[in-house]
Amino acid sequence: MLRDLVVEWMQRYPLAPLENEIILVQSNGIAQWLKLALAADAKLASEQPDVQQGEGQRDERADERGRADKAHGGCGIAAALEISLPARFQWQVYRALLGRQAVPETSPFDKARLLWRLMRLLPQVMAQREYAPLLGFLADDGDRRKRFQLAE
């Protein structure tokens, strides 16, 4: 359904050449799925062999299946797409409106930055009672791999 809506929107309101389609999604998994779904070729989806009944009579169900598959196909290509999470898109808008000098390139809440902040803060909060269950998990973490995974 999402793919069908996006395909219909892109066909109804095409962009000028060299412009990117901007699509906001709620997760990286949906972004990957949408790229693959949009790249699915609608023509290949609808090219099913016709089932013949008797001499020259086509099976109506085969026609219906072909129409249904074509309706669920993609664009056949997924290029000039900028699929982004809302926070990243919002940060890019801030930079565009307020100026690149006023707003840093990456948000302080960017996933990579937060990971290292959490790595630094985890040892400090481990003394608190609420984090006691994590002490067992992090007990044998000489190379800090578990702490990294937890921060991730």
C-alpha positions as CSV (number, residue, x, y, z in Angstrom):
1,M,0.0,0.0,0.0
2,L,2.8,2.4,0.9
3,R,4.6,1.6,-2.3
4,D,1.5,2.1,-4.3
5,L,0.9,5.5,-2.8
6,V,4.5,6.6,-3.4
7,V,4.5,5.4,-7.0
8,E,1.1,7.1,-7.7
9,W,2.4,10.3,-6.2
10,M,5.6,10.3,-8.2
11,Q,3.7,9.6,-11.4
12,R,1.1,12.3,-10.8
13,Y,3.6,15.0,-9.7
14,P,6.9,14.3,-11.5
15,L,9.9,16.4,-10.6
16,A,12.2,18.3,-13.0
17,P,15.3,16.5,-14.2
18,L,18.2,16.5,-11.6
19,E,15.8,17.1,-8.7
20,N,15.7,14.5,-5.9
21,E,12.5,13.0,-4.5
22,I,12.6,13.5,-0.7
23,I,10.8,10.8,1.3
24,L,10.6,10.7,5.1
25,V,10.3,7.3,6.8
26,Q,10.2,6.2,10.4
27,S,13.0,3.7,10.3
28,N,16.0,2.6,8.4
29,G,14.3,-0.8,7.7
30,I,11.4,0.9,6.0
31,A,13.8,3.0,4.0
32,Q,15.6,-0.1,2.7
33,W,12.3,-1.8,2.0
34,L,10.9,1.2,0.1
35,K,14.0,1.5,-2.1
36,L,13.7,-2.1,-3.1
37,A,9.9,-1.9,-3.5
38,L,10.2,1.2,-5.8
39,A,12.9,-0.5,-7.8
40,A,10.6,-3.5,-8.5
41,D,9.7,-3.5,-12.2
42,A,5.9,-3.2,-12.7
43,K,6.2,-4.7,-16.2
44,L,8.0,-7.8,-14.9
45,A,5.3,-8.2,-12.2
46,S,2.5,-8.2,-14.7
47,E,4.2,-10.5,-17.3
48,Q,2.6,-13.7,-16.3
49,P,1.8,-16.4,-18.9
50,D,-1.8,-16.3,-19.9
51,V,-3.8,-19.4,-19.1
52,Q,-5.8,-20.5,-22.2
53,Q,-9.2,-22.2,-22.0
54,G,-10.1,-24.0,-25.1
55,E,-9.4,-22.4,-28.5
56,G,-8.4,-18.7,-28.2
57,Q,-10.3,-18.1,-25.0
58,R,-8.4,-16.4,-22.2
59,D,-8.8,-17.1,-18.6
60,E,-10.4,-14.1,-17.0
61,R,-8.6,-14.8,-13.7
62,A,-5.2,-14.6,-15.4
63,D,-6.2,-11.1,-16.7
64,E,-7.2,-10.1,-13.1
65,R,-4.0,-11.4,-11.7
66,G,-2.0,-9.5,-14.3
67,R,-3.8,-6.2,-13.5
68,A,-3.4,-6.8,-9.7
69,D,0.4,-7.5,-10.1
70,K,0.9,-4.4,-12.2
71,A,-0.9,-2.3,-9.6
72,H,1.6,-3.6,-7.0
73,G,4.8,-3.0,-9.0
74,G,7.2,-0.2,-8.5
75,C,8.8,2.3,-10.9
76,G,11.4,-0.1,-12.2
77,I,14.2,2.1,-10.9
78,A,14.9,3.8,-7.7
79,A,17.2,6.7,-8.5
80,A,17.2,10.4,-7.4
81,L,15.6,9.4,-4.1
82,E,16.6,10.9,-0.8
83,I,15.0,8.7,1.8
84,S,15.6,10.2,5.2
85,L,14.5,9.9,8.9
86,P,12.6,12.9,10.2
87,A,15.2,14.1,12.6
88,R,18.0,14.2,9.9
89,F,15.7,16.0,7.5
90,Q,14.7,18.5,10.1
91,W,18.4,19.2,10.8
92,Q,19.1,19.7,7.1
93,V,16.2,22.2,7.0
94,Y,17.6,24.1,10.0
95,R,21.0,24.3,8.2
96,A,19.3,25.5,5.0
97,L,17.2,28.2,6.7
98,L,19.5,29.4,9.5
99,G,22.8,29.1,7.5
100,R,25.6,26.7,7.5
101,Q,27.7,28.9,9.9
102,A,24.9,29.0,12.5
103,V,24.1,25.3,12.6
104,P,26.7,22.6,12.7
105,E,26.8,19.9,10.0
106,T,25.7,17.1,12.3
107,S,23.2,17.3,15.1
108,P,24.3,16.8,18.7
109,F,21.6,14.1,18.8
110,D,23.0,12.2,15.7
111,K,23.2,8.5,16.3
112,A,27.0,8.3,16.0
113,R,27.5,11.1,18.5
114,L,25.0,9.7,21.0
115,L,26.7,6.3,20.9
116,W,30.0,7.8,22.1
117,R,28.3,9.9,24.8
118,L,26.6,6.8,26.1
119,M,29.9,4.9,26.0
120,R,31.3,7.7,28.2
121,L,28.3,7.9,30.6
122,L,27.6,4.2,31.2
123,P,30.3,3.6,33.8
124,Q,29.1,6.7,35.7
125,V,25.5,5.5,36.0
126,M,26.3,1.8,36.7
127,A,26.5,2.6,40.4
128,Q,22.8,3.5,40.5
129,R,20.4,0.8,41.7
130,E,18.3,0.9,38.5
131,Y,21.3,-0.3,36.4
132,A,22.2,-3.3,38.5
133,P,20.9,-5.8,36.0
134,L,23.4,-4.5,33.5
135,L,26.4,-5.0,35.8
136,G,26.2,-8.8,35.2
137,F,26.2,-8.2,31.4
138,L,29.1,-5.9,31.5
139,A,31.2,-7.8,34.1
140,D,33.6,-9.5,31.7
141,D,33.9,-6.7,29.2
142,G,37.7,-6.2,29.0
143,D,37.6,-4.9,25.4
144,R,34.5,-2.8,26.0
145,R,32.7,-4.5,23.2
146,K,29.6,-5.2,25.3
147,R,29.5,-1.6,26.5
148,F,29.7,-0.5,22.8
149,Q,26.8,-2.9,21.9
150,L,24.7,-1.6,24.8
151,A,25.4,2.0,23.8
152,E,24.4,1.2,20.2
